[in-house]
Amino acid sequence: MNISTPASSQETRGSARGGDIPALTGLRFFAALAVVLAHSSFTILQFNPPSAVTGWMERLGPFGMTLFFVLSGFVIHYNYRYLVTTQGGAGFRTFLWARFARLYPLFLLMLGFDILFGNPLYDFVAGDAAAIAIILRALPYYLLFMQSWFYVPFDNRSLVDVLGGNISLSWSISTEWFFYLAYPLIAWLVLRARRPVIILAVMLVWSLVWGGMASALDAGALVVDAWAVGHYGAIAGLTAGAAESFIHWLEYYSPYLRIGEFILGCLTAQLYLQQRDRAVRAREQAIGMFLLAIGVVSVPLFIFFTWSPTHRLSLLSSLRDNYALAPSVALILFSAARYDNSISRLLRGHRLVALGEASYSIYLLHFMILTLSSAYVTQALPATAPYVVYLVVRLVFAVSLICLFSLGLHAVVEVPSRRWLRGLWSAGGAPRPAMAMSVALMPAIAALVCVVAQTYHFGEQSTVVAGIRVVSATYGTNCGATHGNATRALMYACNSSKTCDYVVDVTKLGDPAGGCAKDFKVEYACMPGDVPQQITLPGEAGLGSHAVLSCATGTTPPP
């Protein structure tokens, strides 16, 4: 993603791109590096007892993601504001195609890699035919960039993590895609603010309102958690593990709270654009350097007061997963873009700019290299000087490999595929969106094929070779409902699992017999012995009752 903006003469024609701001491209590398270092804290730098330094390194992840999202808002508004607001549907389609061409090729490559080398497909080839259900169920969301939009539990994992590997990081791409779809409305509203003082006031009010809303939601986390457990089962609860919980998805992964950072980035770009043509005088230059210093220094301070077990500030802690660092990042972006100083000159150095251009490859590739780099680590090492030096050297070498391979991936995959896809949209300046639309429909067609394949797969009960094999599930037998009307839903949730806590929800199953308190009957078998089991829940089972199916060794089957 090039960081550029239309020149004033181009804006009236709705042009999408113009002069570069290299300092912001350099910042993209530091956003990616923050995520790399965060993940290295538990893949390479493994100490026993755990090092306080690596504990703080892990906190760089949320900072890196906030920097990505605020920077994305800046870049998108800087480049595309007039395209999406002055050219109607045609401009919006051109905008989406440009973003699709930027994101999809590398994403598709990494998705294919993780499916081919991931556990579900391996288990399927090894004989567990039901393992393919995980891929078939998850792929439609991934192919359509919607995996972070919904909380969907898969046995012991949620949708954003179910395929594992590098592609689990693509939740941020899904979240970005949501931002892009919402951007025309955001741009129209942000462009209403034209005076710097008004923009600054809006930024302040926005931060107070959005931060207050996110903080209030975090304060009610236990209430949300209880609702999620009742709605989705035990996996959605904090007690089952915070990483897969509903509240963590809502606050960290989902676009519904992260869009606050994106909008702040758009407002920051609007402020910069309103000031861009004004000469920077010596006094403002000094103030700009001071503001940049405040922004940079405030990041580690806020991280400390957000996560410190003894000095934690409740307000910052409540915003730890989405907005706490956004104002600091906005200050850094504006100052780095507008003012010429030692930091901005460092950021626009050609090496950092090149790495910034490859930041998308760094982001999607790094976890694989870190995992390979830690493959021979069988135990944590004591935090003594020799071991620290050894693991730090490993880390530096791994980061160097990540940068090297990412630069190559950017040059060989990202740039050529983006040019080819954009060429489909127009030839010789003449638009030809029909050709591009035919390519854009391919992910939707592939997603539909996965849905159809799921229907076929779940009609084949014999494919389950180990764990739970659902024979039938009926909602409302006592009310004369059709036998097996919930079989597919229960297969979808439980087949091949050792244990399954299924929440009976009338809003998902539908009401087969209105005005009757319906029971829920399940017949299943424990494979490979094909030992029959039965469960009956009394009416009204559809109001959140739990059907617990178990084939775990040493457990007593339910009556």
C-alpha positions in Angstrom: 0.0 0.0 0.0 1.7 3.2 -1.2 1.2 6.2 1.1 0.3 8.9 -1.3 -2.4 11.5 -1.9 -3.9 13.4 -4.8 -2.4 16.8 -5.6 -4.8 19.6 -5.4 -5.2 19.9 -9.1 -6.1 16.2 -9.3 -8.6 16.3 -6.4 -11.2 18.1 -8.5 -11.0 15.2 -11.0 -11.5 12.6 -8.3 -8.0 11.2 -8.7 -7.1 8.5 -6.1 -3.3 9.0 -5.8 -0.6 11.6 -5.8 2.6 12.6 -3.9 4.1 10.2 -1.4 4.7 10.7 2.4 7.7 8.3 2.8 7.9 8.8 6.6 4.5 7.0 7.0 5.7 4.2 4.8 8.7 3.8 7.1 6.3 3.7 10.1 4.5 0.7 8.6 7.7 -1.3 9.0 7.8 -0.4 12.7 4.1 -1.5 13.0 5.0 -4.9 11.5 8.2 -5.1 13.6 6.2 -4.6 16.8 4.0 -7.6 16.0 7.1 -9.7 15.1 8.8 -8.9 18.4 5.6 -9.6 20.3 5.3 -13.0 18.8 9.0 -13.7 19.2 8.6 -13.2 23.0 7.0 -16.7 23.3 8.5 -18.5 20.2 12.2 -17.7 20.5 12.9 -15.8 23.7 11.8 -18.6 26.1 13.3 -18.2 29.5 12.8 -20.1 32.8 11.6 -18.4 34.9 9.8 -16.1 32.4 11.7 -12.9 31.7 10.1 -9.6 32.6 11.5 -8.2 29.4 9.8 -10.8 27.2 6.6 -10.2 29.1 6.7 -6.5 28.1 7.7 -7.4 24.5 4.5 -9.3 24.1 2.6 -6.0 24.8 4.1 -4.6 21.6 1.5 -6.6 19.6 -1.5 -4.4 20.6 0.6 -1.3 19.8 1.5 -2.7 16.4 -2.1 -3.4 15.5 -3.2 0.1 16.7 -0.5 1.6 14.6 -1.7 -0.4 11.6 -5.3 0.6 12.0 -4.8 4.3 12.7 -2.2 4.5 9.8 -4.6 2.7 7.6 -7.3 5.3 8.2 -4.8 8.0 7.5 -3.6 6.4 4.2 -7.1 5.5 2.9 -8.5 9.0 3.6 -5.4 10.6 2.2 -5.6 8.6 -1.1 -9.2 7.9 -1.8 -11.4 10.5 -0.1 -12.5 12.1 -3.4 -12.7 9.0 -5.4 -15.4 7.5 -3.1 -17.3 10.7 -2.5 -17.4 12.3 -6.0 -17.7 9.4 -8.4 -20.5 7.5 -6.9 -20.8 3.7 -7.3 -18.1 3.6 -10.0 -15.6 5.3 -7.7 -16.4 3.0 -4.8 -16.0 -0.1 -7.0 -12.6 1.3 -8.2 -11.6 1.8 -4.6 -12.6 -1.7 -3.6 -10.8 -3.2 -6.5 -7.6 -1.4 -5.7 -7.8 -2.7 -2.1 -8.6 -6.2 -3.4 -5.6 -6.1 -5.7 -3.4 -5.0 -2.8 -4.6 -7.6 -0.3 -5.9 -10.7 -1.9 -3.0 -12.3 -3.9 -0.7 -12.7 -0.9 -3.6 -13.6 1.4 -4.7 -16.3 -1.0 -1.1 -17.7 -1.2 -0.8 -17.9 2.6 -4.3 -19.4 2.9 -3.4 -22.1 0.5 -0.1 -22.8 2.3 -1.8 -23.1 5.7 -4.5 -25.4 4.4 -2.1 -27.6 2.5 0.3 -28.0 5.4 -2.2 -27.6 8.3 -3.5 -30.3 10.7 -7.1 -30.6 9.4 -6.1 -31.5 5.9 -3.4 -33.8 7.1 -5.9 -35.6 9.5 -8.3 -35.9 6.6 -5.7 -37.6 4.3 -4.6 -39.8 7.2 -8.1 -41.2 7.5 -10.2 -38.9 9.6 -12.7 -37.9 6.9 -14.6 -35.7 9.3 -11.6 -33.4 9.7 -12.4 -31.8 6.4 -15.5 -30.3 8.0 -13.3 -27.7 9.8 -11.9 -26.4 6.5 -15.2 -26.5 4.7 -16.9 -24.6 7.5 -14.3 -22.0 7.9 -13.3 -21.3 4.3 -16.3 -19.3 3.2 -15.6 -16.7 5.9 -11.9 -16.5 4.9 -12.5 -16.4 1.2 -14.9 -13.5 1.6 -12.7 -11.6 4.1 -15.3 -12.0 6.8 -13.6 -14.2 9.4 -13.3 -11.4 12.0 -16.9 -10.2 11.5 -18.5 -13.1 13.4 -17.8 -15.1 16.5 -18.1 -18.8 15.4 -16.9 -21.5 17.8 -15.2 -24.7 16.5 -14.9 -27.2 19.4 -12.0 -25.7 21.3 -11.1 -22.8 18.9 -12.9 -19.8 17.5 -13.1 -18.9 13.8 -10.2 -16.5 13.7 -7.8 -19.2 15.0 -9.3 -22.4 13.7 -7.0 -22.8 10.7 -4.0 -21.9 12.7 -0.6 -21.0 11.3 0.1 -17.7 9.5 -3.5 -17.3 8.3 -4.8 -16.7 11.8 -3.1 -13.3 11.5 -5.5 -12.5 8.6 -8.2 -11.4 11.1 -6.8 -7.9 10.7 -7.3 -8.1 6.9 -10.9 -9.0 7.5 -11.3 -6.2 9.9 -9.7 -3.8 7.3 -12.1 -5.0 4.7 -15.0 -4.0 6.9 -13.4 -0.6 7.2 -13.2 -0.3 3.5 -16.9 -1.1 3.0 -17.8 1.6 5.6 -15.3 4.2 4.3 -17.6 6.1 1.9 -19.8 7.1 4.8 -16.8 7.9 7.0 -15.2 10.0 4.2 -18.4 11.9 3.6 -18.6 12.8 7.3 -14.9 13.5 7.9 -14.8 15.8 4.8 -17.5 18.0 6.5 -14.8 19.2 8.9 -12.6 21.7 7.1 -11.2 24.1 9.7 -8.3 22.8 11.7 -9.8 23.9 15.0 -13.0 22.0 14.2 -11.1 18.9 13.2 -9.1 19.0 16.4 -12.3 19.4 18.4 -13.9 16.4 16.6 -10.8 14.3 17.3 -10.9 15.1 21.0 -14.7 14.4 21.2 -14.3 11.3 19.2 -11.6 9.9 21.5 -13.6 10.7 24.6 -16.8 9.2 23.3 -15.3 6.1 21.6 -12.9 5.5 24.5 -15.7 5.9 27.0 -17.9 3.5 25.1 -15.1 0.9 24.8 -14.3 1.3 28.5 -17.9 0.9 29.5 -18.1 -2.3 27.5 -15.0 -3.7 29.2 -16.5 -2.8 32.6 -19.4 -5.0 31.7 -17.2 -7.9 30.5 -18.5 -10.4 33.0 -22.1 -9.8 31.9 -21.1 -10.1 28.3 -19.1 -13.2 29.1 -22.1 -14.9 30.9 -24.3 -14.2 27.9 -21.7 -15.6 25.5 -21.3 -18.8 27.5 -25.1 -19.3 27.4 -25.3 -18.5 23.7 -22.2 -20.2 22.3 -21.1 -22.7 25.0 -18.2 -23.0 27.3 -15.6 -22.1 24.7 -16.9 -18.5 24.6 -16.1 -17.9 28.3 -13.1 -16.4 29.8 -12.6 -19.4 32.1 -12.0 -21.6 29.0 -9.2 -19.3 27.9 -9.2 -15.6 27.2 -7.7 -16.0 23.7 -10.7 -17.8 22.3 -13.4 -16.0 24.4 -16.2 -14.0 22.9 -15.3 -10.8 24.8 -11.7 -11.0 23.5 -13.0 -11.4 19.9 -15.3 -8.4 20.4 -12.7 -6.1 21.9 -9.6 -7.1 19.9 -10.4 -8.9 16.7 -13.8 -7.6 15.6 -14.1 -4.5 13.4 -16.9 -3.1 15.5 -14.6 -1.6 18.1 -11.4 -1.3 16.1 -13.1 1.0 13.6 -12.6 3.7 16.2 -8.9 3.7 15.5 -9.5 3.7 11.7 -11.8 6.8 12.0 -9.2 8.6 14.2 -6.7 8.0 11.4 -9.1 9.5 8.8 -9.5 12.6 11.0 -5.7 12.9 11.4 -5.3 12.8 7.6 -8.0 15.4 7.3 -6.1 17.7 9.7 -2.9 17.1 7.8 -4.6 17.9 4.5 -6.0 21.1 5.8 -2.6 22.2 6.9 -0.6 20.8 4.0 -0.3 23.9 1.9 0.7 26.2 4.8 4.4 26.8 5.1 5.9 25.4 8.3 7.6 28.3 10.2 10.3 27.9 12.8 8.0 28.1 15.8 5.6 25.5 14.4 8.6 23.3 13.6 9.7 23.4 17.2 6.2 22.6 18.4 5.9 19.8 15.9 9.2 18.2 17.2 7.8 18.6 20.8 4.5 16.9 19.9 6.3 14.1 18.1 8.5 13.5 21.2 5.3 13.4 23.4 3.8 10.9 21.1 6.8 8.6 21.0 7.4 8.8 24.8 3.8 8.3 25.7 3.6 4.9 23.9 5.9 3.0 26.4 4.4 5.0 29.3 0.9 4.0 28.3 1.9 0.4 27.8 3.4 0.4 31.3 0.3 1.9 33.0 -2.0 -0.3 30.9 -0.3 -3.7 31.8 1.7 -3.1 35.0 0.3 -5.3 37.8 1.1 -2.7 40.4 0.7 0.7 38.6 -2.1 -0.1 36.3 -4.6 2.7 35.5 -8.1 1.4 35.2 -9.1 3.6 32.2 -6.1 2.6 30.1 -6.5 -1.0 31.1 -10.1 -1.0 30.0 -8.9 0.1 26.5 -5.9 -2.2 26.3 -7.3 -4.2 23.4 -8.3 -1.4 21.0 -8.0 2.3 21.7 -5.6 3.1 24.5 -2.7 4.0 22.2 -4.6 5.5 19.3 -4.3 9.2 20.3 -0.5 8.7 20.8 -0.3 7.1 17.3 -2.3 9.9 15.7 0.1 12.4 17.2 3.1 10.5 15.8 1.5 10.2 12.4 0.6 13.9 12.0 4.0 15.0 13.3 6.0 12.6 11.1 4.0 13.6 8.0 4.1 17.3 8.4 7.4 18.2 10.1 11.0 17.7 9.0 13.1 16.5 11.9 15.6 13.7 12.7 12.8 11.1 13.4 10.9 11.8 10.2 14.2 11.8 8.2 15.0 8.4 9.7 11.6 7.1 8.8 11.9 8.2 5.2 15.3 6.5 4.7 15.1 4.3 1.6 15.8 1.1 3.5 13.0 1.7 6.0 10.7 2.7 3.1 11.5 -0.5 1.3 10.7 -2.5 4.4 7.6 -0.5 4.9 6.4 -1.4 1.4 7.0 -5.0 2.3 5.3 -4.8 5.7 2.2 -6.8 4.5 4.5 -9.6 3.6 6.4 -9.3 6.9 3.1 -9.5 8.7 1.8 -12.6 7.0 5.1 -14.4 6.7 6.8 -13.8 10.0 5.0 -16.3 12.2 6.0 -19.2 10.0 9.7 -18.2 10.2 9.5 -17.7 14.0 7.9 -21.1 14.4 10.5 -22.8 12.3 13.2 -20.9 14.2 11.9 -22.2 17.5 11.4 -25.8 16.3 14.5 -27.1 18.1 13.7 -25.3 21.4 12.6 -28.2 23.6 12.8 -26.3 26.9 13.1 -22.8 28.3 16.6 -21.7 29.2 17.8 -19.9 32.3 17.8 -16.1 32.0 21.6 -15.9 32.4 23.9 -13.7 30.3 25.2 -16.5 27.9 21.7 -17.8 27.2 20.3 -14.3 26.8 23.0 -13.5 24.2 22.4 -16.8 22.4 18.6 -16.3 22.1 19.0 -12.7 21.1 21.3 -13.7 18.3 18.7 -16.2 17.2 16.1 -13.5 17.3 18.2 -11.1 15.2 18.9 -13.7 12.7 15.2 -14.7 12.5 14.1 -11.1 12.0 16.7 -10.6 9.3 15.4 -13.7 7.5 11.8 -12.4 7.8 12.8 -9.1 6.3 14.8 -10.7 3.5 12.2 -13.2 2.5 9.4 -10.5 2.8 11.3 -8.2 0.5 11.5 -11.0 -2.1 7.8 -12.0 -1.6 6.8 -8.4 -2.0 8.8 -8.1 -5.3 7.8 -11.5 -6.7 4.2 -11.9 -5.6 2.7 -8.6 -4.3 3.8 -6.1 -6.9 3.3 -8.2 -10.1 -0.1 -9.6 -9.0 -1.3 -6.1 -8.0 -0.3 -4.7 -11.4 -2.0 -7.6 -13.2 -5.3 -7.2 -11.2 -5.4 -3.5 -11.7 -4.7 -4.0 -15.4 -7.9 -6.1 -15.5 -9.9 -3.1 -14.3 -8.7 -0.7 -17.0 -6.7 -1.0 -20.2 -5.1 2.1 -21.8 -7.2 4.2 -19.4 -10.5 2.8 -20.5 -12.4 1.1 -17.7 -13.4 -2.5 -18.2 -14.8 -3.6 -14.8 -16.6 -6.6 -16.3 -13.3 -8.5 -16.6 -12.3 -7.6 -13.1 -15.7 -8.6 -11.7 -15.4 -12.1 -13.2 -12.2 -12.5 -11.2 -13.7 -11.0 -8.0 -16.6 -13.5 -8.2 -14.2 -16.5 -8.0 -13.8 -16.3 -4.1 -17.6 -16.1 -3.8 -18.0 -19.2 -6.1 -15.3 -21.0 -4.1 -17.2 -20.2 -0.9 -20.4 -21.5 -2.3 -18.6 -24.7 -3.3 -17.5 -25.1 0.3 -21.1 -24.7 1.5 -22.4 -27.3 -0.9 -19.5 -29.6 0.1 -20.5 -29.3 3.7 -24.0 -30.4 2.9 -22.6 -33.5 1.2 -20.1 -34.2 3.9 -22.6 -34.0 6.8 -24.9 -36.4 4.9 -22.2 -39.0 5.3 -22.3 -40.1 8.9 -19.9 -43.0 8.3 -17.0 -40.6 7.7 -16.5 -40.1 11.5 -13.8 -42.6 12.5 -13.0 -41.3 16.0 -15.0 -39.4 18.6 -18.6 -38.3 18.5 -20.7 -39.4 15.5 -24.2 -37.8 15.6 -26.9 -40.2 14.5 -29.9 -37.9 14.9 -31.0 -34.8 16.7 -34.6 -33.7 16.9 -36.0 -30.5 18.3 -39.6 -30.9 19.4 -40.3 -34.7 19.2 -42.9 -34.3 21.9 -44.6 -31.7 19.7 -44.7 -33.8 16.6 -41.8 -32.2 14.8 -40.0 -33.9 12.0 -37.5 -36.5 13.2 -33.9 -35.4 12.7 -34.7 -31.7 12.1 -31.6 -30.7 14.1 -29.2 -33.4 13.0 -27.2 -31.4 10.6 -26.7 -28.5 13.1 -25.5 -30.9 15.7 -23.2 -32.7 13.3 -21.8 -29.4 12.3 -20.9 -28.6 15.9 -20.0 -32.0 17.4 -18.9 -34.6 14.9 -15.4 -36.0 15.6 -15.1 -34.2 18.9 -14.4 -36.0 22.1 -16.7 -33.8 24.1 -19.2 -31.2 22.8 -21.3 -28.7 24.8 -24.1 -27.8 22.4 -26.4 -24.9 23.2 -29.9 -25.5 22.0 -31.1 -22.2 20.6 -34.5 -21.8 19.0 -33.3 -18.7 17.1 -30.8 -20.9 15.2 -32.8 -24.1 14.9 -36.1 -22.4 14.1 -39.5 -23.1 15.7 -40.9 -26.4 14.3 -44.1 -26.2 16.5 -45.2 -22.9 17.8 -46.9 -22.8 21.2 -45.4 -26.1 22.4 -42.6 -26.5 24.9 -40.2 -28.6 22.8 -37.8 -31.2 24.0 -34.4 -32.0 22.4 -33.4 -35.6 21.7 -30.0 -36.8 20.6 -28.8 -40.1 19.4 -25.0 -40.4 18.9 -22.3 -43.0 18.9 -18.7 -43.0 20.3 -16.3 -44.1 17.5 -14.5 -46.3 16.7 -16.5 -48.7 18.9 -19.8 -47.3 17.6 -21.2 -47.4 21.2 -24.7 -45.9 21.1 -25.6 -43.0 23.5 -28.8 -40.9 24.0 -29.6 -37.6 25.5 -33.0 -36.1 26.2 -33.6 -32.5 27.3 -37.1 -31.5 28.5 -39.0 -28.6 27.1 -38.4 -25.7 26.6 -34.9 -26.9 25.6 -34.6 -24.2 22.9 -34.2 -21.4 25.4 -30.5 -22.1 26.0 -30.3 -25.7 27.4 -27.0 -27.5 27.1 -26.7 -30.9 25.4 -23.4 -32.3 26.6 -22.2 -35.1 24.3 -19.1 -37.0 25.6 -16.9 -39.8 24.3 -13.9 -38.9 26.4 -12.0 -41.8 27.9 -12.9 -42.5 31.5 -16.2 -40.5 31.5 -19.5 -42.0 32.2 -21.9 -41.7 29.3 -25.0 -39.6 30.0 -28.2 -41.6 30.4 
